[in-house]
Amino acid sequence: MAGTVGGSVGDGTYNGKVLDMKAGPTTTVEALYGFHGSEHEFTALVYVEQTGLEAVISGVVIEGFGKGRPVSGSYSEIQCAHGGVTTDCWQGRIEMGTLPAGG
């Protein structure tokens, strides 16, 4: 997985690595998501549940900015045209929560 990021991490890149995937009516994925923005950089271990073209994301930052904070988000599977080819793409957002009290 690879792409671009923006928002509070700043302009930059995103990369991901699937650790485990179980396909079905609801596909589940465990993955590492890396965000490399001009303002912040971090890696999150995430769990994704995708049903149809929509998915929800939950996880935790394991390295970098916000280490230990929970993350949550969502994405939609869309079609993208680039270089004369149309492929599946994913567009979404992920937000970082705050550390639990005492954490």
Beta strands, then each sheet from edge to edge (+ up, - down):
strand 1: 2-5
strand 2: 12-22
strand 3: 26-37
strand 4: 41-51
strand 5: 54-64
strand 6: 70-82
strand 7: 85-96
sheet 1: 1+ 2- 3+ 4- 5+ 6- 7+
end
